[in-house]
Amino acid sequence: MNELIEQVVQKTGIPADKAKQVLEAISSFVGQKFPHLSGPLQSVLGGSGSAAGGEATQEGNNPLGDLGGKFGF
């Protein structure tokens, strides 16, 4: 998630702590609205929270496949 925080800081000029808060809020919102994406999202963002379903972050069980890698996450 640090890489994404740094990109947000560079592109918006907001402080890193605020960028982290924004990304955590987005992650929480998406996880609540789309529970099936919670695990892959935490995997992409490198969050410390537990993934929904537990196994969703293991390679091969990720419903999004290598989507994060294709978008440079």
Number of C-alpha atoms within 10 A of each C-alpha: 16 13 10 15 21 17 14 19 17 12 9 10 11 13 13 16 10 13 20 18 12 14 16 16 12 12 17 16 13 15 19 12 10 10 16 17 20 24 24 26 22 22 21 18 19 12 15 8 10 12 20 17 11 9 13 21 22 11 10 11 11 17 14 13 13 14 13 14 9 8 7 7 14
